[in-house]
Amino acid sequence: MKNESKNPVSAEGLKVKSLTNSNGNKVANQFVITTAEGTFFQSYGTIVAGYTEGGLVFDADYWNYSRTTSRHRNNFTGLDTQETKKRIKEGQIKFQQLNPDNHYAGYGY
C-alpha cells in the first residue's frame, strides 16, 4: 500500500454539497466536495474517499473507520463492501493520506 501525503483538496474551484441518502435526504455532517483535483467524500472533518484523475482513492487511515462511515462511503462510491474489498485486493482502489495536515482529522481526537 503506497501512501502519498499531498493534500488533494484545495480551494480552487471548490464546491461543497451535502451527501444524500438512498431516500434523497441530506445526511448531517456528510459532504461531497468537488475541487480541481477531484470529487471527495468528507465525513465530519475527515476526507474518506475521492475520485481523482488516477481513479478512486481512499484515505489510508479512515476509509473503514466505522460502520456508519462505511455505509456513507458506499453511498458515495456506489459500491457495496464486498465489491470495495475486491477492488482493493485487485489494486483498483488506491490508498493515500487524504488528511495530511491533521492526522486525526475530524473525529474529535
All heavy atoms as an XYZ file, in Angstrom:
866
protein
N       0.847     -1.156      0.000
C       0.000      0.000      0.000
C       0.898      1.225      0.000
O       1.654      1.455      0.914
C      -0.911     -0.056      1.229
C      -1.670      1.189      1.471
S      -2.945      1.153      2.761
C      -2.489     -0.115      3.868
N       0.806      2.039     -1.044
C       1.610      3.248     -1.157
C       0.823      4.424     -0.605
O      -0.300      4.666     -0.993
C       1.962      3.493     -2.620
C       2.816      4.717     -2.815
C       3.151      4.922     -4.267
C       3.959      6.195     -4.433
N       4.200      6.506     -5.821
N       1.422      5.157      0.297
C       0.784      6.333      0.877
C       1.470      7.585      0.374
O       2.672      7.720      0.487
C       0.870      6.299      2.407
C       0.057      5.188      3.000
O      -1.001      4.858      2.485
N       0.545      4.598      4.065
N       0.684      8.490     -0.174
C       1.194      9.784     -0.598
C       0.647     10.818      0.373
O      -0.434     10.652      0.919
C       0.722     10.079     -2.022
C       1.248      9.069     -3.024
C       0.689      9.284     -4.421
O       0.141     10.366     -4.679
O       0.797      8.367     -5.228
N       1.381     11.921      0.563
C       0.940     12.869      1.578
C       0.470     14.206      1.010
O       0.245     15.123      1.753
C       2.064     13.101      2.585
O       3.186     13.617      1.930
N       0.274     14.322     -0.288
C      -0.239     15.563     -0.857
C      -1.715     15.721     -0.514
O      -2.496     14.793     -0.657
C      -0.079     15.547     -2.378
C      -0.564     16.817     -3.023
C      -0.489     16.732     -4.530
C      -1.102     17.974     -5.123
N      -1.713     17.761     -6.396
N      -2.096     16.901     -0.040
C      -3.493     17.158      0.273
C      -4.246     17.415     -1.026
O      -3.990     18.392     -1.702
C      -3.616     18.364      1.210
C      -5.027     18.537      1.729
O      -5.975     17.989      1.182
N      -5.152     19.293      2.789
N      -5.207     16.547     -1.396
C      -5.876     16.678     -2.683
C      -6.991     17.712     -2.711
O      -7.546     17.985     -3.762
C      -6.452     15.286     -2.905
C      -6.752     14.824     -1.535
C      -5.632     15.366     -0.686
N      -7.353     18.273     -1.577
C      -8.472     19.194     -1.551
C      -7.950     20.622     -1.423
O      -7.459     21.020     -0.385
C      -9.443     18.855     -0.397
C     -10.623     19.797     -0.404
C      -9.914     17.413     -0.521
N      -8.037     21.370     -2.509
C      -7.621     22.772     -2.492
C      -8.844     23.658     -2.700
O      -9.910     23.182     -3.080
C      -6.589     23.041     -3.596
O      -7.206     22.984     -4.862
N      -8.680     24.942     -2.486
C      -9.802     25.870     -2.597
C     -10.161     26.203     -4.042
O     -11.250     26.694     -4.307
C      -9.480     27.150     -1.838
N      -9.295     25.907     -4.986
C      -9.555     26.228     -6.389
C     -10.775     25.459     -6.904
O     -10.832     24.242     -6.854
C      -8.337     25.876     -7.245
C      -8.509     26.253     -8.700
C      -7.294     25.899     -9.528
O      -6.185     25.852     -8.965
O      -7.460     25.662    -10.721
N     -11.779     26.180     -7.381
C     -12.977     25.561     -7.927
C     -13.786     24.776     -6.907
O     -14.523     23.866     -7.257
N     -13.672     25.128     -5.650
C     -14.298     24.389     -4.562
C     -15.827     24.463     -4.609
O     -16.404     25.535     -4.734
C     -13.808     24.951     -3.221
C     -14.319     24.269     -1.969
C     -13.725     22.872     -1.854
C     -13.955     25.095     -0.755
N     -16.466     23.294     -4.521
C     -17.918     23.200     -4.401
C     -18.209     22.164     -3.327
O     -17.603     21.101     -3.295
C     -18.556     22.752     -5.715
C     -18.444     23.749     -6.828
C     -19.124     23.239     -8.076
C     -18.923     24.223     -9.213
N     -19.513     23.731    -10.457
N     -19.133     22.478     -2.432
C     -19.488     21.566     -1.344
C     -20.998     21.382     -1.340
O     -21.748     22.350     -1.445
C     -19.046     22.129      0.028
C     -19.442     21.195      1.154
C     -17.556     22.393      0.046
N     -21.422     20.105     -1.218
C     -22.853     19.834     -1.065
C     -23.020     18.699     -0.071
O     -22.105     17.903      0.147
C     -23.512     19.512     -2.399
C     -23.061     18.230     -3.037
C     -23.800     17.966     -4.339
C     -23.423     16.599     -4.893
N     -24.197     16.242     -6.052
N     -24.166     18.632      0.545
C     -24.451     17.556      1.490
C     -24.614     16.243      0.737
O     -25.191     16.203     -0.348
C     -25.745     17.844      2.257
O     -25.574     18.942      3.101
N     -24.112     15.172      1.328
C     -24.348     13.837      0.802
C     -25.823     13.529      1.009
O     -26.401     13.907      2.026
C     -23.483     12.820      1.551
C     -23.548     11.377      1.069
C     -22.783     11.235     -0.243
C     -22.956     10.448      2.112
N     -26.438     12.871      0.055
C     -27.829     12.464      0.212
C     -27.899     10.950      0.355
O     -27.095     10.221     -0.224
C     -28.697     12.925     -0.969
O     -28.139     12.445     -2.186
C     -28.784     14.437     -1.025
N     -28.862     10.483      1.130
C     -29.013      9.046      1.327
C     -29.864      8.448      0.207
O     -30.272      9.152     -0.722
C     -29.574      8.732      2.721
C     -30.966      9.292      2.932
O     -31.715      9.590      2.006
N     -31.342      9.432      4.205
N     -30.160      7.165      0.300
C     -30.905      6.477     -0.753
C     -32.337      6.999     -0.903
O     -32.963      6.798     -1.941
C     -30.919      4.968     -0.498
O     -31.490      4.690      0.768
N     -32.841      7.685      0.115
C     -34.174      8.293      0.037
C     -34.133      9.718     -0.495
O     -35.174     10.373     -0.579
C     -34.836      8.294      1.417
C     -35.103      6.904      1.932
O     -35.428      6.003      1.151
N     -34.963      6.706      3.226
N     -32.915     10.209     -0.810
C     -32.775     11.567     -1.321
C     -32.683     12.629     -0.251
O     -32.699     13.823     -0.558
N     -32.577     12.221      1.005
C     -32.473     13.177      2.108
C     -31.017     13.523      2.381
O     -30.144     12.657      2.304
C     -33.098     12.596      3.383
C     -34.577     12.325      3.209
O     -35.293     13.105      2.607
N     -35.023     11.198      3.733
N     -30.769     14.765      2.754
C     -29.423     15.185      3.123
C     -29.009     14.494      4.413
O     -29.813     14.335      5.330
C     -29.362     16.699      3.303
C     -29.553     17.457      2.014
C     -29.515     18.947      2.245
C     -29.722     19.680      0.932
N     -29.703     21.135      1.113
N     -27.745     14.070      4.461
C     -27.208     13.400      5.640
C     -26.353     14.402      6.417
O     -25.434     15.008      5.856
C     -26.355     12.175      5.239
C     -25.854     11.445      6.469
C     -27.148     11.236      4.341
N     -26.644     14.578      7.683
C     -25.912     15.538      8.514
C     -24.434     15.191      8.587
O     -24.055     14.025      8.732
C     -26.508     15.564      9.917
N     -23.594     16.201      8.464
C     -22.134     16.101      8.635
C     -21.436     15.209      7.606
O     -20.324     14.755      7.843
C     -21.783     15.629     10.051
C     -22.335     16.555     11.100
O     -22.127     17.755     11.038
N     -23.069     16.014     12.044
N     -22.088     14.944      6.471
C     -21.513     14.129      5.403
C     -21.576     14.976      4.126
O     -22.669     15.405      3.729
C     -22.290     12.824      5.215
C     -22.536     12.037      6.487
C     -21.281     11.549      7.162
O     -20.418     10.941      6.542
N     -21.168     11.815      8.457
N     -20.425     15.173      3.476
C     -20.365     16.106      2.359
C     -19.658     15.530      1.146
O     -18.772     14.679      1.276
C     -19.632     17.386      2.793
C     -20.269     18.039      3.986
C     -19.764     17.831      5.256
C     -21.387     18.841      3.840
C     -20.361     18.411      6.370
C     -21.995     19.429      4.942
C     -21.476     19.216      6.212
N     -20.041     16.035     -0.016
C     -19.336     15.766     -1.261
C     -18.664     17.075     -1.652
O     -19.320     18.108     -1.791
C     -20.297     15.283     -2.373
C     -19.548     15.100     -3.677
C     -20.977     13.991     -1.955
N     -17.342     17.025     -1.790
C     -16.552     18.210     -2.100
C     -15.938     18.027     -3.476
O     -15.269     17.023     -3.736
C     -15.435     18.421     -1.060
C     -16.043     18.556      0.334
C     -14.568     19.622     -1.428
C     -15.023     18.564      1.445
N     -16.160     19.003     -4.353
C     -15.577     18.970     -5.687
C     -14.529     20.066     -5.782
O     -14.797     21.219     -5.432
C     -16.661     19.164     -6.760
O     -17.647     18.132     -6.594
C     -16.069     19.072     -8.152
N     -13.327     19.695     -6.223
C     -12.231     20.637     -6.413
C     -11.618     20.384     -7.786
O     -12.039     19.471     -8.504
C     -11.127     20.453     -5.349
O     -10.423     19.243     -5.620
C     -11.695     20.410     -3.944
N     -10.593     21.138     -8.106
C      -9.867     20.918     -9.354
C      -9.181     19.553     -9.357
O      -8.889     18.997    -10.418
C      -8.836     22.031     -9.560
N      -8.917     18.993     -8.182
C      -8.226     17.711     -8.059
C      -9.150     16.504     -8.118
O      -8.700     15.378     -8.265
C      -7.411     17.655     -6.760
C      -6.207     18.558     -6.761
C      -6.557     20.004     -6.392
O      -7.699     20.262     -5.942
O      -5.701     20.876     -6.575
N     -10.466     16.707     -7.940
C     -11.399     15.590     -7.980
C     -12.623     15.833     -7.126
O     -12.887     16.953     -6.690
N     -13.367     14.764     -6.890
C     -14.568     14.811     -6.062
C     -14.352     13.891     -4.874
O     -13.981     12.727     -5.042
C     -15.799     14.375     -6.879
O     -15.937     15.250     -8.001
C     -17.065     14.432     -6.045
N     -14.605     14.414     -3.669
C     -14.250     13.733     -2.436
C     -15.436     13.615     -1.493
O     -16.318     14.464     -1.485
C     -13.108     14.485     -1.729
C     -11.889     14.605     -2.588
C     -11.730     15.670     -3.454
C     -10.921     13.617     -2.566
C     -10.626     15.768     -4.271
C      -9.812     13.704     -3.384
C      -9.656     14.782     -4.239
N     -15.408     12.556     -0.680
C     -16.402     12.361      0.366
C     -15.769     12.731      1.697
O     -14.713     12.211      2.058
C     -16.878     10.906      0.379
C     -17.570     10.504      1.651
C     -18.673     11.201      2.119
C     -17.115      9.424      2.391
C     -19.301     10.844      3.304
C     -17.743      9.049      3.572
C     -18.838      9.756      4.025
N     -16.423     13.640      2.424
C     -15.953     14.067      3.742
C     -16.987     13.684      4.788
O     -18.165     14.006      4.646
C     -15.742     15.579      3.770
C     -15.332     16.101      5.139
C     -15.132     17.597      5.134
O     -14.358     18.102      4.343
N     -15.852     18.286      6.003
N     -16.543     12.997      5.824
C     -17.385     12.658      6.959
C     -16.913     13.500      8.134
O     -15.755     13.397      8.546
C     -17.241     11.167      7.281
O     -18.025     10.823      8.395
N     -17.807     14.330      8.638
C     -17.441     15.336      9.632
C     -16.273     16.135      9.047
O     -16.411     16.711      7.984
C     -17.157     14.712     10.994
C     -18.425     14.188     11.628
C     -18.929     12.942     11.283
C     -19.131     14.958     12.539
C     -20.116     12.467     11.838
C     -20.313     14.492     13.101
C     -20.796     13.256     12.746
O     -21.967     12.797     13.294
N     -15.117     16.173      9.650
C     -13.995     16.941      9.117
C     -12.951     16.100      8.423
O     -11.841     16.563      8.205
N     -13.285     14.862      8.067
C     -12.294     13.941      7.533
C     -12.616     13.538      6.102
O     -13.729     13.074      5.824
C     -12.235     12.674      8.412
O     -11.916     13.065      9.748
C     -11.202     11.698      7.912
N     -11.644     13.685      5.212
C     -11.795     13.197      3.843
C     -11.597     11.685      3.882
O     -10.560     11.195      4.328
C     -10.768     13.846      2.888
C     -10.871     15.369      2.925
C     -10.940     13.299      1.472
C     -12.179     15.933      2.459
N     -12.583     10.946      3.422
C     -12.576      9.486      3.496
C     -12.210      8.856      2.154
O     -11.468      7.876      2.106
C     -13.952      8.965      3.977
C     -14.017      7.446      3.934
C     -14.256      9.498      5.376
N     -12.730      9.415      1.068
C     -12.538      8.819     -0.255
C     -12.652      9.901     -1.315
O     -13.186     10.984     -1.057
C     -13.587      7.738     -0.505
N     -12.148      9.596     -2.504
C     -12.272     10.553     -3.584
C     -12.042      9.939     -4.948
O     -11.376      8.912     -5.089
N     -12.630     10.577     -5.934
C     -12.384     10.230     -7.332
C     -11.445     11.293     -7.899
O     -11.773     12.474     -7.892
C     -13.687     10.210     -8.135
C     -14.543      9.010     -7.832
C     -15.602      9.091     -6.938
C     -14.281      7.790     -8.449
C     -16.393      7.980     -6.667
C     -15.066      6.675     -8.184
C     -16.117      6.782     -7.294
O     -16.884      5.675     -7.030
N     -10.269     10.865     -8.359
C      -9.275     11.759     -8.935
C      -8.953     11.281    -10.348
O      -9.493     10.264    -10.795
C      -7.982     11.759     -8.088
O      -7.375     10.468     -8.186
C      -8.267     12.086     -6.620
N      -8.054     11.986    -11.026
C      -7.623     11.546    -12.359
C      -7.081     10.129    -12.327
O      -7.213      9.380    -13.286
C      -6.545     12.485    -12.915
C      -7.080     13.761    -13.479
C      -5.983     14.578    -14.153
O      -4.918     14.013    -14.494
O      -6.215     15.775    -14.331
N      -6.461      9.746    -11.216
C      -5.885      8.419    -11.068
C      -6.885      7.347    -10.681
O      -6.530      6.185    -10.526
N      -8.134      7.705    -10.489
C      -9.165      6.746    -10.107
C      -9.639      6.957     -8.690
O      -9.433      8.012     -8.091
N     -10.254      5.939     -8.133
C     -10.805      6.006     -6.785
C      -9.693      5.822     -5.760
O      -8.896      4.885     -5.856
C     -11.875      4.918     -6.605
C     -12.587      4.838     -5.269
C     -13.270      6.158     -4.895
C     -13.621      3.711     -5.299
N      -9.635      6.738     -4.787
C      -8.658      6.650     -3.703
C      -9.394      6.700     -2.368
O     -10.433      7.334     -2.245
C      -7.598      7.780     -3.766
C      -6.745      7.667     -5.008
C      -8.238      9.149     -3.677
N      -8.815      6.010     -1.388
C      -9.335      6.031     -0.028
C      -8.257      6.574      0.894
O      -7.069      6.368      0.648
C      -9.676      4.617      0.462
C     -10.931      4.022     -0.115
C     -11.158      2.662      0.024
C     -11.888      4.777     -0.765
C     -12.309      2.076     -0.473
C     -13.037      4.207     -1.268
C     -13.249      2.849     -1.122
N      -8.692      7.253      1.970
C      -7.732      7.644      2.991
C      -7.241      6.378      3.681
O      -8.032      5.520      4.086
C      -8.364      8.578      4.015
C      -7.335      9.021      5.036
O      -6.575      9.949      4.728
O      -7.274      8.405      6.125
N      -5.930      6.269      3.814
C      -5.313      5.065      4.370
C      -5.746      4.793      5.809
O      -5.813      3.637      6.227
C      -3.788      5.183      4.295
N      -6.051      5.837      6.565
C      -6.399      5.665      7.972
C      -7.903      5.624      8.235
O      -8.344      5.009      9.207
C      -5.807      6.800      8.814
C      -4.294      6.801      8.796
O      -3.714      5.701      8.856
O      -3.711      7.890      8.704
N      -8.713      6.274      7.413
C     -10.120      6.475      7.743
C     -11.116      5.858      6.762
O     -12.318      6.014      6.940
C     -10.415      7.975      7.874
C      -9.655      8.590      9.005
C      -8.526      9.361      8.762
C     -10.038      8.373     10.320
C      -7.804      9.910      9.813
C      -9.326      8.916     11.370
C      -8.207      9.681     11.106
O      -7.501     10.211     12.145
N     -10.661      5.117      5.760
C     -11.576      4.583      4.755
C     -12.587      3.614      5.361
O     -13.691      3.470      4.869
C     -10.800      3.910      3.627
C     -10.225      2.567      3.993
C      -9.055      2.319      4.636
C     -10.831      1.296      3.745
N      -8.886      0.972      4.811
C      -9.969      0.311      4.264
C     -12.014      0.888      3.131
C     -10.245     -1.046      4.190
C     -12.282     -0.467      3.063
C     -11.400     -1.412      3.587
N     -12.236      2.971      6.465
C     -13.090      1.958      7.083
C     -13.247      2.256      8.566
O     -13.225      1.363      9.397
C     -12.472      0.566      6.859
C     -13.474     -0.546      7.017
O     -14.667     -0.354      6.856
N     -12.974     -1.718      7.326
N     -13.427      3.521      8.898
C     -13.400      3.998     10.282
C     -14.511      3.404     11.144
O     -14.276      3.031     12.279
C     -13.491      5.527     10.290
C     -13.397      6.134     11.654
C     -12.169      6.276     12.288
C     -14.534      6.557     12.331
C     -12.067      6.824     13.547
C     -14.450      7.112     13.593
C     -13.214      7.242     14.200
O     -13.118      7.782     15.448
N     -15.722      3.324     10.597
C     -16.857      2.798     11.359
C     -17.898      2.256     10.386
O     -17.818      2.486      9.184
C     -17.492      3.904     12.213
O     -18.138      4.850     11.368
N     -18.886      1.558     10.921
C     -19.965      1.055     10.061
C     -20.704      2.195      9.394
O     -21.052      2.119      8.217
C     -20.957      0.228     10.886
C     -20.566     -1.208     10.981
C     -21.462     -2.015     11.868
N     -22.866     -2.006     11.466
C     -23.803     -2.670     12.112
N     -23.491     -3.383     13.173
N     -25.049     -2.627     11.709
N     -20.948      3.264     10.142
C     -21.676      4.399      9.581
C     -20.857      5.073      8.483
O     -21.378      5.366      7.398
C     -22.046      5.408     10.682
O     -22.821      4.726     11.666
C     -22.822      6.579     10.125
N     -19.579      5.318      8.740
C     -18.714      5.918      7.720
C     -18.658      5.019      6.489
O     -18.741      5.503      5.356
C     -17.300      6.160      8.269
O     -17.377      7.083      9.359
C     -16.366      6.721      7.207
N     -18.556      3.709      6.692
C     -18.515      2.772      5.567
C     -19.809      2.806      4.762
O     -19.792      2.758      3.534
C     -18.239      1.355      6.057
O     -16.958      1.281      6.628
N     -20.928      2.913      5.437
C     -22.220      2.998      4.736
C     -22.276      4.242      3.860
O     -22.673      4.177      2.693
C     -23.362      3.006      5.756
C     -24.740      3.089      5.127
C     -25.863      2.835      6.130
N     -25.587      3.266      7.483
C     -26.015      4.419      8.009
N     -26.733      5.261      7.285
N     -25.727      4.733      9.262
N     -21.836      5.378      4.398
C     -21.839      6.619      3.614
C     -20.794      6.570      2.497
O     -21.021      7.060      1.400
C     -21.619      7.829      4.517
C     -22.741      8.041      5.490
N     -24.065      8.050      5.124
C     -22.720      8.231      6.831
C     -24.819      8.259      6.186
N     -24.020      8.367      7.236
N     -19.635      5.959      2.777
C     -18.615      5.767      1.745
C     -19.184      4.938      0.598
O     -19.005      5.262     -0.575
C     -17.386      5.074      2.340
C     -16.251      4.851      1.347
C     -15.338      3.703      1.751
N     -16.051      2.448      1.767
C     -15.984      1.553      2.739
N     -15.249      1.751      3.803
N     -16.675      0.429      2.656
N     -19.889      3.863      0.935
C     -20.501      3.022     -0.093
C     -21.527      3.800     -0.907
O     -21.625      3.625     -2.123
C     -21.146      1.786      0.533
C     -20.129      0.816      1.090
O     -18.929      0.962      0.874
N     -20.608     -0.171      1.824
N     -22.273      4.658     -0.243
C     -23.234      5.516     -0.935
C     -22.503      6.428     -1.918
O     -22.923      6.585     -3.073
C     -24.027      6.324      0.090
C     -25.065      7.223     -0.527
O     -25.504      7.031     -1.655
N     -25.464      8.221      0.224
N     -21.405      7.025     -1.487
C     -20.606      7.919     -2.337
C     -20.021      7.173     -3.535
O     -20.070      7.659     -4.660
C     -19.488      8.560     -1.513
C     -18.490      9.334     -2.320
C     -18.810     10.583     -2.837
C     -17.230      8.823     -2.564
C     -17.889     11.303     -3.591
C     -16.304      9.522     -3.311
C     -16.642     10.767     -3.822
N     -19.461      5.993     -3.302
C     -18.777      5.259     -4.373
C     -19.727      4.448     -5.245
O     -19.381      4.103     -6.375
C     -17.718      4.291     -3.814
O     -18.372      3.293     -3.014
C     -16.659      5.023     -3.017
N     -20.909      4.113     -4.710
C     -21.824      3.242     -5.440
C     -21.420      1.773     -5.366
O     -21.927      0.948     -6.117
N     -20.496      1.453     -4.453
C     -20.005      0.081     -4.291
C     -20.434     -0.460     -2.939
O     -20.426      0.274     -1.953
C     -18.472      0.049     -4.359
C     -17.812      0.647     -5.595
C     -16.302      0.716     -5.395
C     -18.168     -0.162     -6.834
N     -20.769     -1.744     -2.878
C     -21.016     -2.343     -1.575
C     -19.679     -2.767     -0.966
O     -18.636     -2.705     -1.625
C     -22.017     -3.499     -1.646
C     -21.546     -4.675     -2.499
O     -20.321     -4.855     -2.706
O     -22.411     -5.443     -2.955
N     -19.683     -3.198      0.280
C     -18.440     -3.524      0.974
C     -17.704     -4.678      0.306
O     -16.477     -4.643      0.174
C     -18.720     -3.839      2.459
O     -19.308     -2.664      3.052
C     -17.450     -4.194      3.208
N     -18.421     -5.688     -0.137
C     -17.785     -6.829     -0.804
C     -17.061     -6.381     -2.080
O     -15.910     -6.758     -2.311
C     -18.828     -7.899     -1.130
C     -18.235     -9.137     -1.773
C     -19.296    -10.210     -2.039
O     -20.449    -10.085     -1.656
N     -18.886    -11.266     -2.700
N     -17.710     -5.564     -2.897
C     -17.088     -5.076     -4.139
C     -15.918     -4.149     -3.816
O     -14.889     -4.167     -4.495
C     -18.115     -4.367     -5.009
C     -17.574     -3.870     -6.332
C     -17.121     -4.966     -7.294
O     -17.532     -6.134     -7.146
O     -16.334     -4.639     -8.210
N     -16.065     -3.333     -2.771
C     -14.976     -2.448     -2.346
C     -13.734     -3.254     -2.001
O     -12.632     -2.967     -2.490
C     -15.421     -1.596     -1.145
O     -16.483     -0.737     -1.559
C     -14.277     -0.767     -0.595
N     -13.894     -4.281     -1.163
C     -12.749     -5.110     -0.755
C     -12.139     -5.844     -1.942
O     -10.911     -5.983     -2.028
C     -13.172     -6.079      0.345
C     -13.437     -5.362      1.656
C     -13.858     -6.304      2.756
C     -14.075     -5.516      4.045
N     -14.450     -6.382      5.156
N     -12.956     -6.277     -2.870
C     -12.471     -6.951     -4.081
C     -11.596     -5.993     -4.900
O     -10.507     -6.340     -5.337
C     -13.649     -7.438     -4.920
C     -13.265     -8.067     -6.246
C     -14.503     -8.469     -7.031
C     -14.088     -8.918     -8.410
N     -14.940     -8.375     -9.449
N     -12.073     -4.760     -5.071
C     -11.320     -3.777     -5.862
C     -10.037     -3.348     -5.164
O      -9.040     -3.058     -5.817
C     -12.200     -2.579     -6.197
C     -13.283     -2.945     -7.191
C     -14.057     -1.753     -7.645
N     -15.174     -2.158     -8.479
C     -15.841     -1.332     -9.260
N     -15.513     -0.041     -9.314
N     -16.845     -1.760     -9.991
N     -10.049     -3.299     -3.850
C      -8.811     -3.006     -3.108
C      -7.800     -4.118     -3.362
O      -6.638     -3.861     -3.685
C      -9.089     -2.842     -1.601
C      -9.862     -1.549     -1.342
C      -7.785     -2.872     -0.808
C     -10.410     -1.430      0.065
N      -8.246     -5.357     -3.215
C      -7.367     -6.513     -3.417
C      -6.789     -6.542     -4.828
O      -5.625     -6.887     -5.031
C      -8.141     -7.802     -3.134
C      -7.310     -9.048     -3.134
C      -8.128    -10.256     -2.721
C      -7.254    -11.498     -2.698
N      -8.009    -12.680     -2.275
N      -7.587     -6.141     -5.812
C      -7.150     -6.129     -7.209
C      -6.318     -4.889     -7.560
O      -5.835     -4.767     -8.674
C      -8.362     -6.208     -8.141
C      -9.093     -7.524     -8.061
C     -10.389     -7.554     -8.848
O     -10.854     -6.477     -9.332
O     -10.969     -8.650     -8.986
N      -6.183     -3.965     -6.616
C      -5.395     -2.761     -6.851
C      -6.126     -1.664     -7.605
O      -5.519     -0.686     -8.047
N      -7.441     -1.810     -7.761
C      -8.227     -0.796     -8.473
C      -8.517      0.421     -7.605
O      -8.830      1.488     -8.120
C      -9.539     -1.404     -8.972
C      -9.358     -2.481    -10.007
C     -10.684     -3.101    -10.395
O     -11.738     -2.493    -10.274
N     -10.644     -4.340    -10.866
N      -8.457      0.250     -6.295
C      -8.637      1.349     -5.352
C      -7.305      1.554     -4.646
O      -6.742      0.613     -4.089
C      -9.754      1.058     -4.336
C     -11.099      0.903     -5.048
C      -9.815      2.165     -3.279
C     -12.240      0.453     -4.153
N      -6.795      2.766     -4.686
C      -5.502      3.096     -4.075
C      -5.724      3.790     -2.737
O      -6.791      4.327     -2.458
C      -4.700      4.034     -4.999
C      -4.514      3.513     -6.402
C      -3.630      2.315     -6.423
C      -3.408      1.864     -7.868
N      -2.934      0.541     -7.988
N      -4.679      3.782     -1.911
C      -4.708      4.455     -0.619
C      -3.772      5.652     -0.632
O      -2.700      5.593     -1.219
C      -4.283      3.495      0.496
C      -5.308      2.437      0.777
C      -5.238      1.215      0.146
C      -6.336      2.679      1.666
C      -6.187      0.231      0.399
C      -7.290      1.701      1.928
C      -7.215      0.482      1.289
N      -4.197      6.720      0.025
C      -3.406      7.932      0.202
C      -3.677      8.470      1.595
O      -4.648      8.078      2.235
C      -3.856      9.025     -0.787
C      -3.352      8.889     -2.176
C      -3.819     10.074     -3.012
O      -4.573      9.885     -3.931
N      -3.388     11.266     -2.673
N      -2.834      9.392      2.021
C      -3.132     10.182      3.214
C      -3.921     11.382      2.702
O      -3.349     12.326      2.171
C      -1.846     10.627      3.917
C      -1.061      9.502      4.536
C      -1.795      8.852      5.698
O      -2.647      9.452      6.335
N      -1.451      7.609      5.975
N      -5.228     11.341      2.807
C      -6.069     12.433      2.317
C      -6.243     13.538      3.347
O      -6.846     14.558      3.063
C      -7.439     11.885      1.897
C      -7.415     10.868      0.752
C      -8.827     10.356      0.475
C      -6.803     11.459     -0.500
N      -5.716     13.323      4.548
C      -5.815     14.297      5.638
C      -4.436     14.578      6.229
O      -4.226     14.430      7.435
C      -6.762     13.757      6.722
C      -8.130     13.467      6.182
O      -8.938     14.361      6.016
N      -8.402     12.196      5.888
N      -3.447     14.959      5.411
C      -2.073     15.052      5.901
C      -1.828     16.161      6.918
O      -0.919     16.045      7.728
C      -1.267     15.303      4.636
C      -2.224     15.983      3.719
C      -3.555     15.333      4.007
N      -2.629     17.219      6.893
C      -2.394     18.332      7.808
C      -2.903     18.065      9.211
O      -2.553     18.754     10.141
C      -3.044     19.615      7.276
C      -2.401     20.054      5.977
O      -1.212     19.743      5.761
O      -3.091     20.698      5.178
N      -3.751     17.067      9.364
C      -4.336     16.771     10.656
C      -4.578     15.271     10.720
O      -5.636     14.794     10.364
C      -5.650     17.540     10.849
C      -6.246     17.320     12.212
O      -5.773     16.511     12.998
N      -7.304     18.033     12.502
N      -3.620     14.534     11.210
C      -3.685     13.079     11.203
C      -4.998     12.541     11.770
O      -5.560     11.590     11.257
C      -2.500     12.464     11.947
C      -2.574     10.984     12.048
N      -2.337     10.165     10.968
C      -2.908     10.179     13.066
C      -2.499      8.897     11.330
N      -2.837      8.887     12.606
N      -5.499     13.155     12.833
C      -6.713     12.656     13.452
C      -7.960     13.323     12.895
O      -9.056     13.037     13.332
C      -6.648     12.796     14.976
C      -5.585     11.907     15.541
C      -4.393     12.418     16.035
C      -5.742     10.526     15.539
C      -3.417     11.579     16.528
C      -4.760      9.687     16.028
C      -3.611     10.229     16.517
O      -2.643      9.402     17.002
N      -7.782     14.198     11.933
C      -8.858     14.818     11.159
C     -10.040     15.226     12.022
O      -9.852     15.797     13.066
C      -9.248     13.873     10.035
N     -11.246     14.918     11.603
C     -12.439     15.470     12.238
C     -13.129     14.577     13.227
O     -14.293     14.777     13.527
N     -12.481     13.576     13.748
C     -13.155     12.648     14.639
C     -12.945     12.965     16.112
O     -13.145     12.130     16.961
C     -12.732     11.203     14.318
C     -13.355     10.739     13.029
C     -12.600     10.605     11.882
C     -14.716     10.475     12.947
C     -13.182     10.190     10.691
C     -15.304     10.064     11.779
C     -14.532      9.928     10.645
O     -15.105      9.529      9.484
N     -12.537     14.195     16.422
C     -12.506     14.649     17.796
C     -11.333     14.199     18.641
O     -11.399     14.251     19.861
N     -10.245     13.748     18.030
C      -9.084     13.306     18.803
C      -8.114     14.443     19.007
O      -7.895     15.257     18.230
C      -8.355     12.153     18.097
C      -9.187     10.930     18.011
C      -9.821     10.582     16.837
C      -9.339     10.100     19.123
C     -10.596      9.441     16.767
C     -10.117      8.957     19.041
C     -10.732      8.642     17.856
O     -11.480      7.508     17.794
